[in-house]
């Protein structure tokens, strides 16, 4: 078991050494989605549907800076088509 852990550690080490921007980009995206979710929850209150939010986020294409705008378009969509 220890050898597997060491192997995984080495793989992650080389991944971050060779592609440091990938980890940073991932984290920036994660933070952006969390902020958009928090804002949407404040706007909708009890009407907020986490599953619908996630389905809609998966349809949003483009940079994270456009995510908030894309999420606001959710009001005009019906999620029945995505189920």
N, C-alpha and C positions, 0 to 999 in steps of 0.2 A: 504494500500500500504506500509506503514511504517513497518508493521509486517512482510510482505513478505521480505522486504529488510533486516530486522533484522535476519530473519530466514536464508536467504542466507549467510549473514555475519557469522553467527554462524557455518553453514555448512563448509564454506571455512576455517574458523579459525581452526576447528577440523581436517579438511583435511590436512592443513599445519603442524599442531602439530603432527599428527600421521604419516604422510608420507612426511617429509620435503625434502627428496631426489627427490621425484617425480617432484616437481616444479622446482628444480634446473636442473634436467635432461631435462625437457621440454624446459627450456630456453636455455640450451647448444645446444640442437638440433635445435631450432629456429635460433640461431646465426650461427650455422654451415651451415644451408640451405641458409641463407641470404648471407653469405660469398661466398658460392659456386655459387650462382646466380650472384653475383657481378663479380666474376672471369670469369664466362661463358659469361656474357654480354660484358666484356672487350675483350675476345678472339674472339667472333663472330661479335661484332658490330651490324650492321643493320640486319644481318642474324639471330639474336637471336629471338627465338620464345618462349614466356613465357608459353603458353599452352603446347607446346612440352616438355619444361623443367619440368613443374609440372608433366606431365604424366610419364616422365622418372624417376624423383625423387621417385615417388610412386612405381616404380619397383625395386628400390635399397633396398636391404636387408642387414642388418648388422649394426655394430656400426657407429657412425657419422664420425669417423676417416677414414672410407672407402668410404664415400660419394663422395669426390672429384674424386677418382679413378673411381667409378661407373659412374659418370656424364661424364667423359672423354670418356667412352665407347660409349656414345650416338652417336658419329660421325659414328660409324659402324652400327647403327640401323636405321631402317625405322619406323617412327611413324604411318604410315598408318595402321599398324596392331593393334594399340592401340585404334583407334577411334571407 
